[in-house]
Amino acid sequence: MASVFHAYHSPLPYFPYKWQRSHPPRPSVSFPSSSFSRRCQSDARFMATRVKAAASTTPDGRALQVGIAEFYDKSSGLWEDIWGDHMHHGFYDPDSNVSGTDHRAAQIRMIEESLRFAGISEDPAKQPKRIVDVGCGIGGSSRYLARKYGAECQGITLSQVQAGRANVLAKAEGLADNVSFQVADALNQPFPDGQFDLVWSMESGEHMPEKAKFVNELVRVAAPGGTIIIVTWCHRDLGPSEESLQPWEKKLLNRICNAYYLPEWCSTSDYVKLLQSLSLQD
Ligand code: SAH
């Protein structure tokens, strides 16, 4: 098996990431970097957080899953009211000033920039036709990608409410034949090996307690020649003389973890190492 991946990183802990399976297998990697800024959407997550009091991060994966599911069951309606289809950050030009109404367009731009960065072809013959949306929220990416590529898309989420709402929206938008959603764990996906020519994970990786298992599952369900795009939150890479983040950084991250049901963070380099260990190709 071989793969391709690219990574962006920003001054903020954000990591769009693309990896591609190719056939025959030959691994290599590349790391273009780019600067993003992300703003006001954080407010939506903080507002959502107030719906349910923050819980402690737990090493017990099951408790974490239940917490994540409850968190999204309770907050997704509020997020949809504010942000519409998408529960991820927007893509903004550095130092740009945007009005409230521009944020939804910036979310779409994030999707488009991720596809562009991953080198997804505009040639209809080469576009993805079978897509999995891992950590799908209410299915905004799935519907967008299904429409854009005329693809079939399956989304998974831990939240029953999100899966139900995503299916309702797909039906209302005439996409029920192409797009479907179910409750399932990204770490144990209900799909056979090698099913999808685009594996899409938009801001869900930060919830995964076992990054190696997460990445392995993404790889497992990717078809030979398929592409994996991971956009996720990461902490900064450690310096050569550092063994861990600074105490003040850990304290800050812990607050974010407690608010959003996130396990311990990793860096972009950690993801890169993981993917390199799987013999990936650029
Ligand atoms: N990708 C969506 C939603 C991002 S919010 C969007 O861009 O709009 C994070 C999503 O990850 C939620 O839907 C949550 O249920 C999902 N998630 C978190 N941990 C998961 C897991 N272990 N398995 C499946 N989905 C998970």
Residues whose N, C-alpha, C, O or C-beta is under 5 A from the ligand:
A	BS01	SAH	I68 Y72 D85 H86 M87 H88 G135 C136 G137 G140 I156 T157 L158 S159 A184 D185 A186 L187 M202 E203 S204 H207
